[in-house]
Amino acid sequence: AVQMRSKRNFVFDEVVKRRGPPGTVNVVQGLELHKGLLNAQEQARVVGAIESWVEAGRAGLLRGRTFSAPRKHMKGKGRVTVQFGCCYNYAIDREGREPGIIAEEVVEPMPPMLQALVHRLVRWGVMPRSKAPDSAIINIYDQEDCIPPHIDHHDFSRPFCTISLLSEQAIMFGAKLIPLGPGKFGGNHCTIPLPVGSCLVLKGNGADVAMHCVPPVSQRRMSITLRKCAPRHSSHLCFLFICTSL
Protein backbone atom coordinates (compact mmCIF):
# COMPACT_ATOMS: atom_id res chain seq x y z
CA ALA A 1 0.00 0.00 0.00
CA VAL A 2 3.07 2.27 -0.11
CA GLN A 3 2.09 3.56 -3.55
CA MET A 4 -1.41 4.61 -2.43
CA ARG A 5 -2.42 8.14 -1.37
CA SER A 6 -5.83 8.66 0.22
CA LYS A 7 -8.22 11.59 0.65
CA ARG A 8 -11.17 11.35 3.03
CA ASN A 9 -12.12 14.92 3.93
CA PHE A 10 -14.54 15.76 1.12
CA VAL A 11 -17.04 18.51 1.94
CA PHE A 12 -20.01 19.79 -0.06
CA ASP A 13 -22.79 21.28 2.05
CA GLU A 14 -26.37 21.42 0.78
CA VAL A 15 -29.75 22.10 2.34
CA VAL A 16 -31.50 18.73 2.39
CA LYS A 17 -35.10 17.97 3.31
CA ARG A 18 -35.38 15.53 6.18
CA ARG A 19 -37.55 14.88 9.23
CA GLY A 20 -38.05 18.16 11.02
CA PRO A 21 -36.82 21.47 9.61
CA PRO A 22 -34.48 21.43 6.58
CA GLY A 23 -30.83 21.55 7.53
CA THR A 24 -27.42 21.86 5.94
CA VAL A 25 -25.75 18.51 5.35
CA ASN A 26 -22.34 17.51 4.00
CA VAL A 27 -23.75 15.34 1.23
CA VAL A 28 -20.35 13.84 0.33
CA GLN A 29 -19.50 12.74 3.88
CA GLY A 30 -18.07 9.24 3.71
CA LEU A 31 -16.42 9.46 0.29
CA GLU A 32 -12.82 8.25 0.08
CA LEU A 33 -10.51 8.58 -2.93
CA HIS A 34 -7.50 6.25 -2.94
CA LYS A 35 -5.01 7.17 -5.66
CA GLY A 36 -2.44 4.66 -6.85
CA LEU A 37 -4.34 1.47 -6.05
CA LEU A 38 -2.97 0.06 -9.32
CA ASN A 39 0.35 0.97 -10.91
CA ALA A 40 0.73 1.36 -14.68
CA GLN A 41 1.67 -2.29 -15.30
CA GLU A 42 -1.23 -3.56 -13.21
CA GLN A 43 -3.62 -1.20 -14.97
CA ALA A 44 -2.47 -2.56 -18.33
CA ARG A 45 -3.10 -6.15 -17.20
CA VAL A 46 -6.58 -5.34 -15.94
CA VAL A 47 -7.46 -3.39 -19.11
CA GLY A 48 -6.23 -6.33 -21.19
CA ALA A 49 -8.45 -8.70 -19.23
CA ILE A 50 -11.46 -6.42 -19.72
CA GLU A 51 -10.79 -6.23 -23.46
CA SER A 52 -10.72 -10.05 -23.59
CA TRP A 53 -14.03 -10.27 -21.69
CA VAL A 54 -15.62 -7.79 -24.09
CA GLU A 55 -14.31 -9.78 -27.06
CA ALA A 56 -15.71 -12.99 -25.55
CA GLY A 57 -19.03 -11.25 -24.92
CA ARG A 58 -19.30 -10.00 -28.50
CA ALA A 59 -18.61 -13.56 -29.68
CA GLY A 60 -21.44 -14.91 -27.53
CA LEU A 61 -19.10 -16.87 -25.26
CA LEU A 62 -20.27 -15.43 -21.92
CA ARG A 63 -23.33 -16.82 -20.19
CA GLY A 64 -26.69 -15.11 -19.85
CA ARG A 65 -26.64 -11.37 -19.22
CA THR A 66 -22.93 -11.14 -18.41
CA PHE A 67 -22.31 -8.97 -21.48
CA SER A 68 -24.42 -6.12 -22.76
CA ALA A 69 -23.76 -3.80 -25.71
CA PRO A 70 -26.88 -1.69 -26.37
CA ARG A 71 -27.36 -0.18 -29.78
CA LYS A 72 -26.44 3.50 -29.76
CA HIS A 73 -29.28 5.72 -30.87
CA MET A 74 -28.66 8.98 -29.03
CA LYS A 75 -25.85 10.90 -27.38
CA GLY A 76 -24.52 9.33 -24.21
CA LYS A 77 -26.40 6.04 -24.57
CA GLY A 78 -25.01 2.63 -25.20
CA ARG A 79 -21.98 2.02 -23.00
CA VAL A 80 -20.82 -1.59 -22.96
CA THR A 81 -21.22 -3.44 -19.65
CA VAL A 82 -19.86 -6.71 -18.29
CA GLN A 83 -21.35 -8.13 -15.07
CA PHE A 84 -19.91 -10.81 -12.82
CA GLY A 85 -21.25 -12.48 -9.69
CA CYS A 86 -24.88 -11.37 -10.04
CA CYS A 87 -27.20 -9.83 -12.59
CA TYR A 88 -28.27 -6.25 -11.89
CA ASN A 89 -31.26 -4.85 -13.77
CA TYR A 90 -30.66 -1.14 -14.49
CA ALA A 91 -34.27 -0.38 -15.44
CA ILE A 92 -37.65 -2.06 -15.78
CA ASP A 93 -37.08 -4.81 -18.33
CA ARG A 94 -39.29 -6.48 -20.95
CA GLU A 95 -40.73 -8.80 -18.32
CA GLY A 96 -41.71 -5.83 -16.16
CA ARG A 97 -39.10 -6.58 -13.49
CA GLU A 98 -38.03 -3.60 -11.39
CA PRO A 99 -34.41 -2.39 -11.11
CA GLY A 100 -32.35 -4.53 -8.75
CA ILE A 101 -30.60 -7.88 -8.55
CA ILE A 102 -32.35 -10.63 -10.52
CA ALA A 103 -31.39 -13.94 -8.93
CA GLU A 104 -32.82 -16.09 -11.73
CA GLU A 105 -30.67 -14.48 -14.44
CA VAL A 106 -27.33 -16.20 -15.09
CA VAL A 107 -24.02 -14.35 -15.28
CA GLU A 108 -20.43 -15.55 -15.08
CA PRO A 109 -18.82 -15.87 -11.62
CA MET A 110 -16.18 -13.41 -10.44
CA PRO A 111 -12.99 -14.11 -12.44
CA PRO A 112 -9.66 -14.59 -10.65
CA MET A 113 -8.32 -11.16 -11.58
CA LEU A 114 -11.28 -9.40 -9.97
CA GLN A 115 -10.97 -11.62 -6.91
CA ALA A 116 -7.35 -10.48 -6.71
CA LEU A 117 -8.51 -6.85 -6.81
CA VAL A 118 -10.95 -7.53 -3.97
CA HIS A 119 -8.17 -9.18 -1.97
CA ARG A 120 -6.00 -6.08 -2.38
CA LEU A 121 -8.84 -3.74 -1.40
CA VAL A 122 -9.29 -5.65 1.85
CA ARG A 123 -5.57 -6.16 2.54
CA TRP A 124 -4.79 -2.47 2.00
CA GLY A 125 -7.67 -1.32 4.19
CA VAL A 126 -9.68 0.26 1.38
CA MET A 127 -12.70 -2.00 1.99
CA PRO A 128 -13.64 -3.76 5.26
CA ARG A 129 -13.36 -7.54 5.17
CA SER A 130 -17.00 -7.85 6.25
CA LYS A 131 -18.03 -5.95 3.10
CA ALA A 132 -15.62 -7.58 0.65
CA PRO A 133 -17.27 -7.26 -2.78
CA ASP A 134 -18.68 -10.40 -4.40
CA SER A 135 -19.96 -8.82 -7.62
CA ALA A 136 -18.70 -6.49 -10.32
CA ILE A 137 -20.10 -4.28 -13.05
CA ILE A 138 -17.58 -3.09 -15.63
CA ASN A 139 -18.52 -0.08 -17.75
CA ILE A 140 -16.66 0.66 -20.99
CA TYR A 141 -17.29 4.24 -22.08
CA ASP A 142 -16.61 5.56 -25.56
CA GLN A 143 -16.18 9.31 -26.01
CA GLU A 144 -19.37 11.19 -24.97
CA ASP A 145 -20.83 8.21 -23.07
CA CYS A 146 -22.15 9.03 -19.60
CA ILE A 147 -24.14 7.69 -16.63
CA PRO A 148 -27.22 9.65 -15.51
CA PRO A 149 -27.84 10.74 -11.88
CA HIS A 150 -28.70 7.91 -9.50
CA ILE A 151 -28.19 6.43 -6.05
CA ASP A 152 -26.98 2.84 -6.07
CA HIS A 153 -29.66 0.26 -5.28
CA HIS A 154 -29.85 -1.10 -1.74
CA ASP A 155 -29.66 -4.63 -3.09
CA PHE A 156 -25.95 -3.83 -2.60
CA SER A 157 -24.30 -3.23 0.78
CA ARG A 158 -22.35 -0.13 1.72
CA PRO A 159 -19.52 0.68 1.26
CA PHE A 160 -18.92 -0.07 -2.42
CA CYS A 161 -16.21 1.21 -4.73
CA THR A 162 -15.27 2.11 -8.29
CA ILE A 163 -11.84 1.69 -9.91
CA SER A 164 -11.01 4.00 -12.85
CA LEU A 165 -8.95 3.02 -15.90
CA LEU A 166 -7.69 4.36 -19.27
CA SER A 167 -8.44 8.08 -18.78
CA GLU A 168 -9.00 10.54 -15.94
CA GLN A 169 -12.63 11.63 -15.93
CA ALA A 170 -14.94 13.34 -13.45
CA ILE A 171 -17.80 12.17 -11.27
CA MET A 172 -20.47 14.61 -10.02
CA PHE A 173 -22.24 14.50 -6.65
CA GLY A 174 -25.28 16.47 -5.53
CA ALA A 175 -28.49 15.98 -3.57
CA LYS A 176 -30.65 17.05 -6.52
CA LEU A 177 -28.90 16.30 -9.79
CA ILE A 178 -31.27 16.81 -12.70
CA PRO A 179 -31.08 15.46 -16.28
CA LEU A 180 -31.35 18.43 -18.67
CA GLY A 181 -31.18 16.48 -21.91
CA PRO A 182 -28.98 13.85 -23.57
CA GLY A 183 -25.66 13.88 -21.71
CA LYS A 184 -26.46 17.07 -19.76
CA PHE A 185 -27.02 17.29 -16.00
CA GLY A 186 -27.80 20.25 -13.76
CA GLY A 187 -28.32 21.14 -10.11
CA ASN A 188 -25.91 22.08 -7.32
CA HIS A 189 -23.00 19.70 -7.45
CA CYS A 190 -19.36 19.08 -6.70
CA THR A 191 -17.03 17.45 -9.18
CA ILE A 192 -14.31 14.97 -8.25
CA PRO A 193 -11.66 13.95 -10.83
CA LEU A 194 -10.96 10.21 -10.82
CA PRO A 195 -7.33 9.51 -11.78
CA VAL A 196 -6.42 6.31 -13.59
CA GLY A 197 -5.59 3.53 -11.16
CA SER A 198 -7.62 5.15 -8.39
CA CYS A 199 -10.44 3.74 -6.28
CA LEU A 200 -13.40 5.82 -5.08
CA VAL A 201 -15.19 4.37 -2.03
CA LEU A 202 -18.83 5.38 -1.50
CA LYS A 203 -20.51 5.17 1.91
CA GLY A 204 -22.38 7.42 4.32
CA ASN A 205 -24.04 10.48 2.79
CA GLY A 206 -21.86 10.10 -0.30
CA ALA A 207 -23.64 6.83 -1.07
CA ASP A 208 -27.16 7.48 0.23
CA VAL A 209 -27.91 11.24 0.32
CA ALA A 210 -26.05 12.52 -2.73
CA MET A 211 -26.87 11.31 -6.21
CA HIS A 212 -23.91 10.77 -8.51
CA CYS A 213 -23.41 10.75 -12.26
CA VAL A 214 -20.62 10.57 -14.81
CA PRO A 215 -20.82 13.44 -17.33
CA PRO A 216 -19.95 12.68 -20.98
CA VAL A 217 -16.36 11.46 -21.03
CA SER A 218 -13.75 13.20 -23.18
CA GLN A 219 -12.08 9.94 -24.21
CA ARG A 220 -12.41 6.19 -23.71
CA ARG A 221 -12.73 5.11 -20.08
CA MET A 222 -13.26 1.89 -18.17
CA SER A 223 -14.57 1.55 -14.64
CA ILE A 224 -14.95 -1.46 -12.35
CA THR A 225 -17.64 -1.07 -9.70
CA LEU A 226 -17.23 -3.67 -6.96
CA ARG A 227 -20.08 -4.28 -4.53
CA LYS A 228 -21.23 -6.84 -1.98
CA CYS A 229 -24.71 -8.17 -2.56
CA ALA A 230 -27.09 -7.72 0.36
CA PRO A 231 -27.46 -10.96 2.38
CA ARG A 232 -30.86 -11.78 0.86
CA HIS A 233 -29.20 -12.05 -2.56
CA SER A 234 -25.96 -13.82 -1.65
CA SER A 235 -27.09 -17.44 -1.81
CA HIS A 236 -26.82 -17.74 -5.61
CA LEU A 237 -23.33 -16.24 -5.93
CA CYS A 238 -20.50 -18.50 -7.00
CA PHE A 239 -16.70 -18.32 -7.14
CA LEU A 240 -14.78 -20.75 -9.30
CA PHE A 241 -11.23 -19.90 -8.26
CA ILE A 242 -9.27 -18.14 -5.57
CA CYS A 243 -6.58 -15.73 -6.77
CA THR A 244 -4.79 -13.36 -4.42
CA SER A 245 -2.27 -11.51 -6.59
CA LEU A 246 -2.32 -9.36 -9.69
Phi, psi and omega in degrees: 000007182299325185284350189267138176236132189241144175232128184233355189260047179287138179223128170209103185273134175221154172279120186237134176290136178204183178298134185085195182291148176301146180220163179277131184229140170282099189285350178252014174303134179100345177290144174224132176244118181250107180273144177081023175299321179238133175279178187299318180294318179294319177302316181298321179294318180293317178300318178300320178296317179298317178301321180291324177293321178296317179299316178296322179295316180296331180275000179077024185264357180255141188289147168053232184259026177303316186248138177218129178224082182300150175289133181278126179228353176203161184305132173085357181257148169105021178295147178281139177231147173230127182244139176230147173092315176203161179260121177254130180266112184292326185212170177303126185264186185298332179274002180082013180282138183289162173303144180142182178287133178247103187296329185280350178273136184270134167225167179291151175289167179300122179287160183306320182297321178288327174298323177296321177298316179299317179301316179295317180304319180286315184295326181270004175078015179283321178236141177290146181302324182293343180242026180303125184299144176235011177213161181215142167236121179257127176252131175246112184260129164273168178308134179081354173291155183207174171233127183288167182300137179195166167243132184299141184299146180277010164292348178246138180289163171251145357283165169225173187211161179228128177258134185253139183221158173078314179209147176283122178227173185253153169238141182251140176234141176186150182292333183224064175286137187233127172294130180251358184149178181306115177073013181235132182228143181231184183104160176301135183202161167242151183243132180239118175291141180245098181296156176296141181081004182265165177229123176259122178260132180245125175201178178057214180298328180297336178262328193239347176254311179279138165280160173222155178208160174248111177297165180310127185279149183278339176204175187304139181218150169236146172224147176241112176261120184248125185218152174264128178293142176302150186310325183293348181248002191276347188292335184265000181287150177219149177232125182274326187224164170242127180222128188242009179218149177273000000 
